[in-house]
Amino acid sequence: MHQNPQHPAKPFDIIVVGAGIIGLATAYRAYKQGHNVMVIERNSRPTGASIQNFGHACFTGQADELQAMVAKSREGWISAAQDAGFWAAQPGTLIPATSDVEMSVLEQFANHRGQEQVTLLSPSEVEQRLGHQRLKPVGGALLPLDMRVNPREAAATLAQWLEAQGVTFQWNTTLRSTADGVVDTSRGQWEAQRVVLCPGVNLSYLLPDLAQAEGVRSCTLSMALVERPDHIASDFCMLTGTSLARYDGFSAMASVPELRQELQQREPELVECIANLMVTAIPEGLLVGDSHDYHDSPTPFISEETASLLQSKAAAYLGVDKLRVKQRWQGVYADSPSTNLVVHRPDAKTVVAVVASGIGMTLSFGLAEHILDQF
Ligand SMILES: Cc1cc2nc3c(=O)[nH]c(=O)nc-3n(C[C@H](O)[C@H](O)[C@H](O)COP(=O)(O)OP(=O)(O)OC[C@H]3O[C@@H](n4cnc5c(N)ncnc54)[C@H](O)[C@@H]3O)c2cc1C
């Protein structure tokens, strides 16, 4: 059994497995509570869903039941960004409405949540925020409380900062199994009073029976980094009509069934690839996506048809004929048709936590608090 290098006679208070944003947020919260923390990660740096995404903390669009958790997450992102020194902006999320039905959903949502969360915009205000007049929106909304981070920076910088504060990181080390505070890894055993497993989509390999019971599968998404046109703001963040039909907060509104019918007629190709057409800006350019494909063993191949479709639809919103693609990738996250969140306690010293939907950046620091409250 390896010893805690900082207190050889004493086991760690908490071992966190997985240096994605859920594991790192948990390590951050535990460190801030004064605990002696170790993080075990099978890679040499974060490479999972937490760096593949839009860096969009979409607090407002989440279901009413999740609002308490996302408020804590928002506070956690602000605090971690200040401590670790990574970019976390609050430009708000722009949602241009391109039809009366989309505008009705936004109006209903504004009535439901109130002005602090949803600011309705006139067509000219949307054009001003888009930086062009080609889209001809009927109106739109701004969600001012949502936040943005750069996913290529945030997790890695947070890990470096935690390591500099004395949190022990055991990189290139794979967890094989754990029970009653003892973790068995590819580099031997460690012990802690509490163990938190945050393996993301790898839950299916680590704990296949739990993954099966919770319906956890992979969701693959077609993503691209494109050059940012000059008229698009450097902290730009946009959701569209497909997003209104997707996120639980919006989709609870009365006009969403009508919106779904409209999308089916107006944008059948987007509906076919289960698109959530959205764009966010990072220093390297604009992140454009996404489509959704669900499978327990996903295909590694990116459909050029789907990728081109998403880029041409995004180009129309951005007021350009074509976008110059710099990178493409297939993002993967854990999904379940039956739950957004798997929080399981196999024994008194162990918690397993997986976000089973595309909202892990949004929930992260709020979920971390919920995880630590389980003990
Ligand atoms: C394309 C895309 C777009 C998205 N957009 C958004 C968005 O805009 N907003 C939002 O809120 N969410 C978004 N998401 C979802 C979000 O990225 C995920 O929900 C979140 O990153 C999950 O974090 P995680 O820490 O659970 O997983 P991961 O980041 O995948 O981290 C899990 C870590 O555990 C490690 N691990 C696994 N098994 C072991 C083991 N046995 N031993 C050691 N280490 C192990 C892995 O190596 C990995 O580093 C998106 C996801 C994708 C892919």
PDBQT file of the ligand as one rigid body, heavy atoms in Angstrom, charges set to zero:
ROOT
HETATM    1  C1  LIG A 401     -18.857  18.030 -27.864  1.00  0.00    +0.000 C 
HETATM    2  C2  LIG A 401     -19.364  18.268 -26.480  1.00  0.00    +0.000 A 
HETATM    3  C3  LIG A 401     -20.035  19.457 -26.193  1.00  0.00    +0.000 A 
HETATM    4  C4  LIG A 401     -20.498  19.694 -24.899  1.00  0.00    +0.000 A 
HETATM    5  N1  LIG A 401     -21.013  20.906 -24.591  1.00  0.00    +0.000 NA
HETATM    6  C5  LIG A 401     -21.298  21.208 -23.301  1.00  0.00    +0.000 A 
HETATM    7  C6  LIG A 401     -21.698  22.501 -22.931  1.00  0.00    +0.000 A 
HETATM    8  O1  LIG A 401     -21.753  23.421 -23.743  1.00  0.00    +0.000 OA
HETATM    9  N2  LIG A 401     -22.058  22.732 -21.634  1.00  0.00    +0.000 N 
HETATM   10  C7  LIG A 401     -22.007  21.743 -20.700  1.00  0.00    +0.000 A 
HETATM   11  O2  LIG A 401     -22.377  21.989 -19.561  1.00  0.00    +0.000 OA
HETATM   12  N3  LIG A 401     -21.566  20.517 -20.997  1.00  0.00    +0.000 NA
HETATM   13  C8  LIG A 401     -21.217  20.221 -22.278  1.00  0.00    +0.000 A 
HETATM   14  N4  LIG A 401     -20.781  18.979 -22.617  1.00  0.00    +0.000 N 
HETATM   15  C9  LIG A 401     -20.773  17.929 -21.595  1.00  0.00    +0.000 C 
HETATM   16  C10 LIG A 401     -19.566  18.045 -20.678  1.00  0.00    +0.000 C 
HETATM   17  O3  LIG A 401     -18.400  18.241 -21.436  1.00  0.00    +0.000 OA
HETATM   18  C11 LIG A 401     -19.474  16.750 -19.854  1.00  0.00    +0.000 C 
HETATM   19  O4  LIG A 401     -20.715  16.486 -19.227  1.00  0.00    +0.000 OA
HETATM   20  C12 LIG A 401     -18.391  16.881 -18.777  1.00  0.00    +0.000 C 
HETATM   21  O5  LIG A 401     -17.192  17.352 -19.344  1.00  0.00    +0.000 OA
HETATM   22  C13 LIG A 401     -18.171  15.548 -18.091  1.00  0.00    +0.000 C 
HETATM   23  O6  LIG A 401     -17.082  15.710 -17.209  1.00  0.00    +0.000 OA
HETATM   24  P1  LIG A 401     -16.425  14.437 -16.517  1.00  0.00    +0.000 P 
HETATM   25  O7  LIG A 401     -15.386  14.950 -15.617  1.00  0.00    +0.000 OA
HETATM   26  O8  LIG A 401     -17.505  13.572 -15.956  1.00  0.00    +0.000 OA
HETATM   27  O9  LIG A 401     -15.856  13.592 -17.742  1.00  0.00    +0.000 OA
HETATM   28  P2  LIG A 401     -14.437  13.653 -18.503  1.00  0.00    +0.000 P 
HETATM   29  O10 LIG A 401     -14.045  15.020 -18.843  1.00  0.00    +0.000 OA
HETATM   30  O11 LIG A 401     -14.556  12.684 -19.641  1.00  0.00    +0.000 OA
HETATM   31  O12 LIG A 401     -13.416  13.124 -17.427  1.00  0.00    +0.000 OA
HETATM   32  C14 LIG A 401     -13.399  11.802 -16.948  1.00  0.00    +0.000 C 
HETATM   33  C15 LIG A 401     -11.958  11.500 -16.594  1.00  0.00    +0.000 C 
HETATM   34  O13 LIG A 401     -11.894  10.265 -15.896  1.00  0.00    +0.000 OA
HETATM   35  C16 LIG A 401     -10.728   9.571 -16.322  1.00  0.00    +0.000 C 
HETATM   36  N5  LIG A 401     -10.912   8.150 -16.046  1.00  0.00    +0.000 N 
HETATM   37  C17 LIG A 401     -11.920   7.362 -16.466  1.00  0.00    +0.000 A 
HETATM   38  N6  LIG A 401     -11.777   6.120 -16.004  1.00  0.00    +0.000 NA
HETATM   39  C18 LIG A 401     -10.637   6.120 -15.265  1.00  0.00    +0.000 A 
HETATM   40  C19 LIG A 401      -9.938   5.108 -14.511  1.00  0.00    +0.000 A 
HETATM   41  N7  LIG A 401     -10.395   3.856 -14.450  1.00  0.00    +0.000 N 
HETATM   42  N8  LIG A 401      -8.810   5.465 -13.880  1.00  0.00    +0.000 NA
HETATM   43  C20 LIG A 401      -8.324   6.741 -13.935  1.00  0.00    +0.000 A 
HETATM   44  N9  LIG A 401      -8.942   7.719 -14.627  1.00  0.00    +0.000 NA
HETATM   45  C21 LIG A 401     -10.086   7.416 -15.280  1.00  0.00    +0.000 A 
HETATM   46  C22 LIG A 401     -10.674   9.877 -17.815  1.00  0.00    +0.000 C 
HETATM   47  O14 LIG A 401      -9.392   9.666 -18.359  1.00  0.00    +0.000 OA
HETATM   48  C23 LIG A 401     -11.089  11.346 -17.844  1.00  0.00    +0.000 C 
HETATM   49  O15 LIG A 401      -9.986  12.221 -17.756  1.00  0.00    +0.000 OA
HETATM   50  C24 LIG A 401     -20.325  18.698 -23.903  1.00  0.00    +0.000 A 
HETATM   51  C25 LIG A 401     -19.650  17.524 -24.206  1.00  0.00    +0.000 A 
HETATM   52  C26 LIG A 401     -19.156  17.313 -25.475  1.00  0.00    +0.000 A 
HETATM   53  C27 LIG A 401     -18.407  16.045 -25.769  1.00  0.00    +0.000 C 
ENDROOT
TORSDOF 0
